[in-house]
Amino acid sequence: MSIAFIDLAAQQKRIRARIDEAFGRILDHGGYIMGPEVKAFEAQLAAFGQARHALSCGNGTDAIALPLMAWGVAAGDAVFCPSFTFAATAEVVPWTNAEPVFVDVLPDTYNLDPAKLEAAIQAVKAEGRLTPKVVIAVDLFGQPADYPAIRAVCDRHGLKLIADSAQGFGCTLDGKHPLHWADATTTSFFPAKPLGCYGDGGAVLTNDADLAQLMDSLRVHGKAVASDLAGRTFDHDPKYLNMRVGMNSRLDTLQAAVLIEKLAIFPEEIELRQKVADRYAAGLDGAVLSTPRVIEKGISVWAQYVIEHADRDGLAAHLKTQGVPTAVYYPVPLHTQPPYNGYPQGPGGLPVTEAKAGTVLALPMHPYMDEAVQQTIIEAVRSFNG
């Protein structure tokens, strides 16, 4: 039996005919970059994410960079983020010449610890070298961070909040999407994400019209936008008027067409992922150190199903012999890696992050997992005697 870690083929089979039709329409109209499907997708994405504005872009990394650029984050500024995450979360901060400040995570949800965040901000203020500006919270493995608590910390200190929802887009807390608390939500459409395309892509959601307009300029080479043109006349095409240094980060129309079809079935897929997670929780009870705990009133989109085991590497090797693929997110925390180990950390370091890096293991997870296949995985985990 061949077990898929993420089965994209099953989903593609379900929507292939509609994607083929959409691609045919795009080939006919020829608007390959920022074509009509992009605008249509952005409108649908905003409605789904309870946002006034959604701007697509080239990838999830650029999505995080865009609000930082729009807010003028620069040298001397501090941006607080976890280390237990993919590199993109912290990587964009040095792009602006600001510094990431790494904050530890909660031991049960793996998301940013609000108390540790408060301590880190206080420490940076006391030192006086950097000015706290932004917090980037990550919806790790598919579930929302503790946004009410994190927002309260940000409000006390006057900081902007980004919800990095690359793994968690579609997650909710008490029925609300992260944007209810965040100034901007970012996501990635990398193919392996719960809502992914067939290439690369990303998006930023916000309720701030001025921020949306500025990011629209930044994603297309700093182009002039409505606020730049108001009350002015030109003797040339303002299409070639660049008002600020931007980037080239546009979602191509073919990917938007894919995402329109995937978004249409996304709510159902979230429910299917929950059923897979429930079967894992029941079947693995007592067999591992822990199965995932979701924040109270939270709904996860289950980008990954991550367990903990004292002999994580031994279990992974055993599962490989049984034909069960696994992955480790993340074996080397960012604050220990060469590009980032010189940046500040919150008081007391990051002991939870460092401990979890040695015990976490992700099992196959996707909405189309057959129950018999899943039972095979569960039995393989339970058969390990390490």
C-alpha positions as CSV (number, residue, x, y, z in Angstrom):
1,M,0.0,0.0,0.0
2,S,1.3,3.5,-0.9
3,I,0.3,6.0,1.7
4,A,0.3,9.7,0.7
5,F,1.4,12.2,3.2
6,I,-0.8,14.8,1.5
7,D,-3.0,13.5,-1.3
8,L,-3.4,16.3,-3.8
9,A,-4.4,13.9,-6.6
10,A,-7.7,13.0,-4.9
11,Q,-8.7,16.6,-4.7
12,Q,-7.6,17.3,-8.3
13,K,-9.7,14.5,-9.5
14,R,-12.7,16.0,-7.9
15,I,-12.3,19.5,-9.5
16,R,-10.3,18.7,-12.6
17,A,-13.1,19.3,-15.1
18,R,-13.9,22.7,-13.7
19,I,-10.2,23.7,-13.7
20,D,-9.8,22.6,-17.3
21,E,-12.8,24.7,-18.3
22,A,-11.4,27.7,-16.4
23,F,-8.0,27.3,-18.0
24,G,-9.7,27.3,-21.4
25,R,-11.4,30.6,-20.7
26,I,-8.1,32.1,-19.7
27,L,-6.4,30.9,-22.8
28,D,-9.3,32.5,-24.8
29,H,-9.1,35.9,-23.1
30,G,-5.3,36.0,-22.7
31,G,-5.2,38.0,-19.4
32,Y,-2.5,35.8,-17.9
33,I,-1.3,38.3,-15.2
34,M,-3.9,40.0,-12.9
35,G,-6.7,38.9,-15.2
36,P,-10.4,38.9,-14.3
37,E,-10.2,35.7,-12.4
38,V,-7.7,37.4,-10.0
39,K,-10.2,40.1,-9.0
40,A,-13.0,37.5,-8.7
41,F,-10.9,35.3,-6.4
42,E,-9.8,38.3,-4.3
43,A,-13.5,39.2,-3.7
44,Q,-14.4,35.6,-2.8
45,L,-11.4,35.3,-0.5
46,A,-12.3,38.5,1.3
47,A,-15.9,37.3,1.8
48,F,-14.7,33.9,3.1
49,G,-12.1,35.5,5.5
50,Q,-14.5,38.1,6.9
51,A,-12.3,40.9,5.4
52,R,-13.1,44.2,3.6
53,H,-10.0,43.8,1.4
54,A,-8.0,40.9,0.0
55,L,-4.9,41.3,-2.1
56,S,-3.3,38.4,-3.8
57,C,0.5,38.3,-4.4
58,G,3.3,36.1,-5.6
59,N,3.8,33.9,-2.5
60,G,3.2,33.7,1.2
61,T,6.6,35.2,2.1
62,D,5.8,38.4,0.1
63,A,2.5,38.5,1.8
64,I,4.2,39.0,5.2
65,A,6.6,41.5,3.8
66,L,3.9,43.8,2.2
67,P,2.3,45.1,5.5
68,L,5.8,45.5,7.1
69,M,6.8,47.6,4.1
70,A,3.6,49.5,4.1
71,W,3.9,50.4,7.8
72,G,7.5,51.7,7.2
73,V,9.2,49.1,9.4
74,A,12.9,49.9,9.2
75,A,16.3,49.8,11.0
76,G,16.0,50.2,14.7
77,D,12.6,48.5,14.9
78,A,11.7,45.2,16.6
79,V,9.3,42.7,15.2
80,F,8.3,39.9,17.6
81,C,7.7,36.4,16.3
82,P,8.1,32.7,17.2
83,S,11.1,30.7,16.3
84,F,9.0,27.5,16.1
85,T,7.8,28.2,12.5
86,F,8.9,28.1,8.9
87,A,11.8,30.5,8.0
88,A,9.5,32.9,6.1
89,T,8.0,34.3,9.2
90,A,11.3,35.8,10.5
91,E,13.0,36.0,7.1
92,V,11.1,39.0,5.9
93,V,12.0,41.1,9.0
94,P,15.7,41.7,8.0
95,W,14.5,42.6,4.5
96,T,13.3,45.8,6.1
97,N,16.5,46.2,8.1
98,A,14.5,45.7,11.3
99,E,15.3,42.9,13.8
100,P,13.2,39.8,14.7
101,V,12.9,39.2,18.4
102,F,12.2,35.5,19.0
103,V,9.5,34.6,21.5
104,D,8.7,31.2,23.0
105,V,5.5,29.2,22.3
106,L,2.9,27.5,24.4
107,P,3.6,23.8,25.1
108,D,0.1,22.6,24.1
109,T,-0.8,24.5,21.0
110,Y,2.8,25.5,19.8
111,N,1.6,29.0,19.1
112,L,2.9,32.3,20.5
113,D,2.8,32.5,24.3
114,P,1.1,35.9,25.2
115,A,2.9,36.1,28.6
116,K,6.3,35.5,27.0
117,L,5.4,38.1,24.3
118,E,4.6,40.7,27.0
119,A,8.0,39.9,28.7
120,A,9.9,40.2,25.5
121,I,8.3,43.6,24.7
122,Q,9.1,44.9,28.1
123,A,12.7,43.7,27.9
124,V,13.2,45.4,24.5
125,K,11.7,48.6,25.8
126,A,14.0,48.5,28.9
127,E,17.1,48.0,26.8
128,G,16.2,50.9,24.6
129,R,18.2,49.8,21.6
130,L,15.1,48.9,19.4
131,T,11.6,50.3,19.1
132,P,8.8,47.6,19.3
133,K,6.7,47.9,16.2
134,V,5.0,44.7,15.1
135,V,4.0,41.2,16.3
136,I,3.7,38.3,13.9
137,A,1.7,35.5,15.4
138,V,1.6,32.2,13.5
139,D,-1.4,29.9,13.2
140,L,0.9,26.8,13.4
141,F,-0.2,23.5,12.0
142,G,-3.6,24.9,11.2
143,Q,-5.0,26.3,14.4
144,P,-5.4,29.9,15.5
145,A,-3.1,31.6,18.0
146,D,-4.5,33.1,21.2
147,Y,-5.5,36.3,19.4
148,P,-7.6,37.9,22.2
149,A,-4.6,37.8,24.5
150,I,-2.1,38.7,21.9
151,R,-4.2,41.7,20.7
152,A,-4.4,42.9,24.3
153,V,-0.6,42.9,24.5
154,C,-0.3,44.7,21.2
155,D,-2.8,47.3,22.3
156,R,-1.0,47.9,25.6
157,H,2.2,48.7,23.7
158,G,0.8,50.3,20.5
159,L,2.0,47.5,18.2
160,K,0.6,46.3,14.9
161,L,-0.4,42.6,14.6
162,I,0.0,40.3,11.7
163,A,-1.7,36.9,11.7
164,D,0.7,34.6,9.7
165,S,-2.0,32.2,8.6
166,A,0.0,30.4,5.9
167,Q,-0.8,27.0,7.6
168,G,-4.0,28.1,9.2
169,F,-6.0,30.1,6.7
170,G,-9.7,29.2,7.3
171,C,-9.2,28.6,11.1
172,T,-11.5,30.4,13.4
173,L,-11.7,31.3,17.1
174,D,-15.2,31.6,18.6
175,G,-16.5,31.8,15.0
176,K,-14.2,34.6,14.0
177,H,-11.2,34.6,11.6
178,P,-7.9,35.9,12.9
179,L,-8.5,39.2,11.1
180,H,-11.1,40.0,13.8
181,W,-8.0,40.8,16.0
182,A,-5.2,41.3,13.6
183,D,-4.4,44.4,11.5
184,A,-3.5,42.0,8.6
185,T,-3.8,38.3,7.9
186,T,-1.4,36.7,5.5
187,T,-1.5,33.4,3.8
188,S,0.3,31.1,1.4
189,F,-1.1,29.2,-1.5
190,F,1.8,26.8,-1.8
191,P,0.4,23.5,-3.1
192,A,0.7,21.6,0.2
193,K,-1.2,24.2,2.2
194,P,-4.9,23.5,3.1
195,L,-5.9,26.1,0.5
196,G,-3.2,25.8,-2.1
197,C,-2.8,26.4,-5.8
198,Y,-0.8,24.5,-8.5
199,G,2.2,26.8,-8.3
200,D,3.1,29.6,-5.8
201,G,0.9,32.3,-4.5
202,G,-0.2,34.3,-1.4
203,A,-2.5,36.9,-0.1
204,V,-3.0,39.6,2.5
205,L,-6.4,40.4,4.1
206,T,-7.1,43.6,5.9
207,N,-10.0,45.8,6.9
208,D,-7.8,49.0,6.5
209,A,-8.6,50.6,3.2
210,D,-5.5,52.8,3.2
211,L,-3.2,49.8,4.0
212,A,-4.8,47.8,1.2
213,Q,-4.2,50.6,-1.3
214,L,-0.6,51.0,-0.3
215,M,0.0,47.3,-0.5
216,D,-1.6,47.2,-3.9
217,S,1.0,49.7,-5.0
218,L,3.9,47.9,-3.3
219,R,3.0,44.5,-4.9
220,V,3.3,46.0,-8.4
221,H,6.6,48.0,-8.4
222,G,5.3,50.8,-6.4
223,K,2.7,51.8,-9.0
224,A,0.6,54.9,-8.6
225,V,-2.7,54.2,-6.9
226,A,-5.9,56.3,-6.6
227,S,-4.7,58.3,-3.6
228,D,-1.5,59.2,-5.6
229,L,-3.5,60.4,-8.6
230,A,-6.2,62.3,-6.9
231,G,-6.4,65.9,-8.1
232,R,-3.5,65.6,-10.5
233,T,-3.2,65.7,-14.2
234,F,-0.6,64.0,-16.3
235,D,0.7,64.4,-19.9
236,H,1.7,60.7,-19.9
237,D,0.2,57.4,-19.0
238,P,0.2,57.1,-15.2
239,K,0.6,53.4,-15.7
240,Y,4.3,54.1,-15.7
241,L,4.3,56.4,-12.7
242,N,6.0,54.7,-9.7
243,M,5.5,56.4,-6.4
244,R,7.5,54.2,-4.1
245,V,10.0,51.3,-4.2
246,G,7.9,48.1,-4.5
247,M,8.3,44.6,-5.6
248,N,7.0,42.3,-8.4
249,S,4.5,40.1,-6.6
250,R,1.4,39.3,-8.6
251,L,-0.7,36.2,-8.6
252,D,-1.0,34.8,-12.1
253,T,-4.5,34.3,-13.5
254,L,-4.2,30.5,-13.9
255,Q,-3.5,30.1,-10.2
256,A,-6.5,32.3,-9.3
257,A,-8.7,30.1,-11.4
258,V,-7.4,27.0,-9.5
259,L,-8.0,28.8,-6.2
260,I,-11.6,29.8,-7.1
261,E,-12.5,26.1,-7.5
262,K,-10.6,25.1,-4.4
263,L,-12.2,27.8,-2.3
264,A,-15.6,26.6,-3.4
265,I,-15.0,23.2,-1.7
266,F,-12.8,24.5,1.1
267,P,-15.5,24.6,3.9
268,E,-16.4,21.0,3.3
269,E,-12.7,20.0,3.3
270,I,-12.2,21.7,6.6
271,E,-14.9,19.5,8.0
272,L,-13.4,16.4,6.5
273,R,-10.0,17.3,8.0
274,Q,-11.6,17.5,11.4
275,K,-13.1,14.0,11.0
276,V,-9.6,12.7,10.2
277,A,-8.2,14.5,13.2
278,D,-10.9,13.0,15.4
279,R,-10.1,9.5,14.2
280,Y,-6.4,10.0,15.0
281,A,-7.1,11.4,18.5
282,A,-9.3,8.4,19.3
283,G,-7.0,5.8,17.8
284,L,-3.7,7.2,19.2
285,D,-5.0,7.8,22.8
286,G,-2.4,6.5,25.2
287,A,0.1,5.5,22.5
288,V,2.1,8.7,22.3
289,L,3.2,11.6,24.6
290,S,0.5,13.8,23.2
291,T,-2.0,14.3,20.4
292,P,-2.9,17.9,19.3
293,R,-4.8,20.1,21.6
294,V,-6.8,22.9,19.9
295,I,-7.4,26.2,21.7
296,E,-10.8,26.5,23.4
297,K,-13.5,27.6,20.9
298,G,-11.0,27.1,18.1
299,I,-11.4,25.4,14.8
300,S,-8.2,24.1,13.1
301,V,-7.8,23.5,9.4
302,W,-5.3,20.7,10.3
303,A,-2.5,21.7,7.9
304,Q,-0.5,19.0,9.8
305,Y,-1.4,16.4,12.4
306,V,1.5,16.6,14.8
307,I,2.0,14.1,17.7
308,E,4.8,14.0,20.2
309,H,6.9,11.0,21.1
310,A,9.9,10.6,23.5
311,D,11.7,8.6,20.8
312,R,10.5,10.6,17.8
313,D,13.3,9.5,15.5
314,G,12.8,5.9,16.4
315,L,9.1,6.1,15.7
316,A,9.7,7.8,12.4
317,A,12.2,5.1,11.3
318,H,9.7,2.4,12.4
319,L,6.8,4.0,10.4
320,K,9.0,4.2,7.4
321,T,9.5,0.4,7.5
322,Q,5.6,0.2,7.6
323,G,5.3,2.4,4.5
324,V,4.0,5.4,6.5
325,P,5.5,8.7,5.6
326,T,6.2,11.3,8.3
327,A,7.7,14.8,8.6
328,V,9.3,16.8,11.3
329,Y,8.1,20.5,11.7
330,Y,10.6,21.9,12.9
331,P,13.7,20.1,13.9
332,V,16.0,23.2,14.0
333,P,14.4,26.3,15.6
334,L,15.1,29.5,13.7
335,H,16.8,31.2,16.6
336,T,19.5,28.4,16.5
337,Q,20.2,28.7,12.8
338,P,23.1,30.8,11.4
339,P,21.2,33.7,9.8
340,Y,19.1,34.2,13.0
341,N,21.2,33.2,16.0
342,G,22.4,36.7,16.6
343,Y,19.0,38.3,17.0
344,P,17.4,39.0,20.3
345,Q,15.3,36.5,22.3
346,G,12.7,37.0,25.0
347,P,13.8,36.7,28.6
348,G,14.6,33.2,29.6
349,G,15.3,32.1,26.1
350,L,13.0,29.6,24.2
351,P,13.0,26.3,26.3
352,V,9.6,25.1,25.1
353,T,10.6,25.6,21.4
354,E,13.8,23.8,21.9
355,A,12.1,20.9,23.7
356,K,9.4,20.5,21.1
357,A,11.9,20.4,18.3
358,G,13.0,17.0,19.6
359,T,9.6,15.4,20.1
360,V,7.2,16.5,17.3
361,L,6.3,14.3,14.4
362,A,3.7,14.9,11.7
363,L,1.5,12.0,10.3
364,P,-0.2,11.9,7.0
365,M,-3.2,14.4,6.9
366,H,-5.5,15.4,4.1
367,P,-9.3,15.6,3.8
368,Y,-9.6,12.5,1.5
369,M,-7.9,10.0,3.8
370,D,-9.6,6.6,3.6
371,E,-10.5,5.2,7.0
372,A,-8.8,1.9,6.3
373,V,-5.6,3.7,5.4
374,Q,-5.8,5.8,8.5
375,Q,-6.3,2.7,10.6
376,T,-3.2,1.2,9.1
377,I,-1.3,4.3,10.2
378,I,-2.7,4.2,13.7
379,E,-1.9,0.5,14.1
380,A,1.7,1.2,12.8
381,V,2.2,3.9,15.5
382,R,0.7,1.7,18.2
383,S,3.0,-1.2,17.2
384,F,6.2,0.8,18.0
385,N,7.9,-0.4,21.1
386,G,10.6,2.2,21.4
